[in-house]
């Protein structure tokens, strides 16, 4: 019993000591450690960089040839790959009903001209007879004069109708509107063609000795480019081959969907090695926007909703929405409610509040 009582006292003493030690470890207050963010200063000036943009080669001129009149294909003088000159006869259609209409219109014209000639002869004789007093009444002369005017109008109308029928016959001969190459043929001799059906063209004609390189350039970069600027591009068909061209046209319109401006570069293709439809990669040496401000690339946060920087002012951080321009591995152009000399968080992220 004596030893048991001793062990109980020892256990109680050790327990009390342990509780006291635990209580001593509880802090009376939470300590908040200040977070130090690396900072950067907003600088003025654009960022010069090399920009690569996708582009597409297109024929300088191209046309899908559809029939103007209904008829049968009598002959086709060209095929895929045929090189033609402006005015070259491509195909002949035939429509017998048009020939009949042209013949009838010509006959009506001849009859109207004959009636006009007879009335003029009668009028001249009446005028000659009127020199004898009382031989011809004034009313009779006025009547034949009015009939001449009516016959003249009819003759002019019949002539216009005949010329229209001749024009319709000319549509049966299909000629090339410009020099180029036939890239598509969907018709053969004996086929019936209709002016109402526009599903497939009879022929496709493209000018390929000169091409257009179509490229959509972001608006921030397009502002620094001007007509006749030289650009270079590459095509996958000829790896490593650098091809040069000049900016010839610009749309002066920014796409609302892609925020870019369409520009066209004229490409000389006299040797015929390039093809319409080829994809290309345009390389631009952009000098940057002189009015832009620059910050480290890591200072710009891009989320699903916005693009912003974290501005540090009076010990507080605020989000400032910006748009961006040229960029390199380390720097990026920004545009927004920011001034030169402002301080921003250099390593910004969405977790910083």
WODAVEN-V453104 format. One record per residue. SS is DSSP state (@ for helix, = for strand, . for the rest). D_FIRST is the distance of its C-alpha to the first C-alpha in Angstrom with 2 decimals. Layout:
BEGIN
SS|D_FIRST  SS|D_FIRST
END
This chain:
BEGIN
.|0.00  @|3.79  @|5.48  @|5.04  @|6.24  @|8.69  @|10.07  @|10.75  @|12.67  @|14.49  @|15.62  @|16.89  @|18.81  @|20.45  @|21.51  @|23.15  @|24.98  @|26.31  @|27.71  @|29.46  @|31.03  @|32.30  @|33.83  @|35.55  @|37.37  .|38.98  .|42.58  .|43.96  .|47.42  .|49.17  .|51.51  .|54.88  .|56.60  .|60.42  .|62.29  .|65.27  .|68.05  .|70.87  =|74.06  =|77.78  =|81.00  .|83.68  =|86.90  =|90.49  .|92.63  .|92.93  .|91.33  .|93.80  =|92.79  =|94.20  =|93.91  =|94.39  =|95.51  =|96.49  =|100.16  =|102.76  =|106.36  =|108.93  =|112.68  =|114.70  =|116.66  =|116.03  =|117.57  =|117.16  =|120.64  .|121.12  .|124.42  .|126.35  .|128.46  .|128.03  =|129.73  =|129.61  =|128.81  =|132.07  =|130.93  =|128.04  .|129.08  .|125.62  .|122.33  .|118.83  .|119.18  .|122.78  =|123.66  =|126.00  .|127.90  .|128.37  .|130.93  .|130.58  =|131.29  =|128.06  =|129.12  =|131.84  =|131.34  =|134.04  .|134.60  @|138.04  @|137.70  @|137.51  @|140.75  @|142.45  @|141.16  @|142.45  @|145.86  @|146.14  @|145.19  @|147.87  @|150.53  @|149.69  @|150.05  @|153.48  @|154.64  @|153.43  @|155.18  @|158.39  @|158.37  @|157.87  @|160.79  @|163.11  @|162.31  @|162.93  @|166.31  @|167.24  @|166.22  @|168.35  @|171.39  @|170.94  @|170.75  @|173.96  @|175.66  .|174.61  .|176.97  .|179.75  .|179.72  .|178.62  .|177.84  .|174.04  .|171.97  @|169.24  @|166.76  @|167.36  @|166.65  @|163.43  @|162.27  @|162.74  @|161.00  @|157.93  @|157.97  @|157.99  @|154.87  @|153.13  @|154.21  @|152.95  @|149.49  @|149.40  @|150.45  @|147.66  @|145.08  @|146.29  @|146.19  @|142.59  @|141.65  @|143.37  @|141.55  @|138.23  @|138.97  @|139.80  @|136.48  @|134.69  @|136.48  @|135.34  .|131.71  .|132.36  =|132.53  =|129.05  =|129.11  .|126.46  .|125.70  .|124.64  .|124.42  =|121.34  =|120.00  =|119.49  =|115.79  =|115.81  =|118.37  .|117.76  .|121.33  .|124.03  .|127.72  .|128.53  .|125.36  =|125.72  =|124.21  .|123.60  .|123.38  .|120.94  .|118.30  .|116.21  .|113.57  .|114.55  .|117.13  .|120.13  =|119.63  =|117.21  =|118.79  =|116.89  =|118.04  =|115.99  =|117.98  =|116.13  =|112.60  =|110.28  =|106.71  =|104.67  =|101.42  =|99.11  =|97.98  =|95.08  @|96.43  @|94.77  @|96.63  @|99.85  .|100.54  .|101.02  .|103.49  .|107.22  .|110.16  .|111.49  .|108.19  =|107.79  =|104.81  =|103.90  =|102.41  =|101.52  =|101.88  @|99.83  @|103.05  @|103.80  .|100.53  .|100.83  .|104.34  .|104.55  =|107.02  =|108.26  =|109.50  =|110.20  =|108.89  =|111.91  =|110.60  =|107.63  =|106.90  =|106.00  =|103.49  =|99.69  .|98.08  .|95.66  .|93.55  .|93.23  .|94.18  =|96.75  =|100.52  =|102.79  =|105.03  =|107.63  =|108.71  =|112.12  =|111.94  =|115.06  .|115.03  .|118.58  .|117.37  .|115.63  .|112.35  .|110.21  .|109.88  .|109.25  .|105.76  .|104.11  =|100.82  =|100.65  =|98.24  =|99.63  =|98.52  =|98.91  =|98.58  =|97.33  .|97.66  .|95.27  .|95.81  .|96.80  .|95.40  .|91.98  =|88.74  =|86.41  =|82.65  =|80.37  @|80.32  @|76.52  @|76.95  =|78.43  =|76.13  =|77.72  .|76.01  .|77.32  .|78.51  .|79.66  =|80.25  =|79.01  =|77.87  =|75.03  =|76.67  =|74.62  =|75.85  .|74.15  .|70.80  =|71.06  =|71.88  =|74.46  =|75.98  =|79.76  =|81.70  =|84.14  =|86.58  =|86.99  =|89.91  =|90.29  =|87.24  .|86.40  .|83.20  .|82.03  =|84.09  =|85.28  =|87.81  =|86.62  =|88.55  =|87.02  .|86.12  .|85.21  .|86.89  .|87.38  .|84.59  .|81.93  =|78.47  =|76.85  =|73.66  .|74.71  .|72.10  .|72.14  .|70.44  .|69.74  .|66.06  .|67.02  .|67.08
END
